């Protein structure tokens, strides 16, 4: 997605299988390797992952979460 306003984009995903800070660290590490990602916030208790950046490719974000070993159950409003 390209944000024509010049503002960073935000993507929120529901993720299952997270249970600790180690889980959050693994997901964060994978997502920070995706082009355009500038910040990642993982809320293990809520099962959400929020990604900020520019021109974020949702398919690449989902693939990174899966690569970290977790399942993306859907997206939530930013």
N, C-alpha and C positions, 0 to 999 in steps of 0.2 A: 504494500500500500504506500503510495506517495502522498504525503500531506502537503498540499499546495499552500497552506498558510505559513509554512516554515516552522511550525511547532512540532515537537517530537510526537511520535505515534505511541500509543499504549495498547498492548494486547494482554488480556486476562484469560487464563485457562484454568479449568477444574482438572486436578490431577489426583489419581488414586495411587496408593501404595507408599506414600510418604509417612514416616513415623518419627523422625528425629532430625537433629541439626546436620547429621552426616548426609541424610537424604537431600536436605536443602542445599548443602554445599556441592553435592554431585550435580544437581540440576543447574545450579548457578554456574558452575564451571563449564558445563556443556553449552549453555545458552550464551555465555559471554564470547564464545567462539563463532557465533552466528553473525554474519555481516550486518552492520547497522545497530546492533544491540549496545546500549550504553549503560543500562542498569537493570538488575533483576531483583525482585522481592518475592521470596517464597514464604508463604504462611502455612506451615505444616498443620496447624490446628484446624484451619478452614479448608485446607486442601486446594489452595489457590496459588498460582504463579503469575506474577505481573511482570511484564517486560516493557521497558521503555527504550525508544531508539528512533531511528529515522529509516523510512522505507523498509519496514519490517515485513518479511515474507512468512506468513503464517505456517505454510508447509514446512519451512526450515525450522521454525520454532518448535513445532510439534515433533519433528524428526529428532531434534536435539533432546527433547524430554524423553522420548522413547529410547534413544541411545543411552541416556542416563539410567534406564531401567524402570521407567514408570509409564503409566497409561494416561493419556489425555482423554478425559471424559466429555469435554466440551469447552465452550467459551462462555465467558460472562461479560456483561456490559462494562466498559471502561469507566 
